[in-house]
């Protein structure tokens, strides 16, 4: 396989090194980051380290948002019926 030399600024190198996995080459990192289509498997385990309290807060937020949305739909329906 042909090899090309690429020059990176120090901050770009550090950013690339920060996302480089163990046993992964820089070429592997570039390929991974520049793929145009992503598989759902790429996101597997992404939430495994999120604290349970944060998950509960997010669930609460979405339930509240859903309730607000439902209330807004009811109000809008009443307004439309009243003409």
MODELLER restraints for C-alpha pairs under 7 A, 6 or more apart:
rsr = mdl.restraints
at = mdl.atoms
rsr.add(forms.Gaussian(group=physical.xy_distance, feature=features.Distance(at['CA:20:A'], at['CA:26:A']), mean=6.90, stdev=0.5))
rsr.add(forms.Gaussian(group=physical.xy_distance, feature=features.Distance(at['CA:20:A'], at['CA:29:A']), mean=5.90, stdev=0.5))
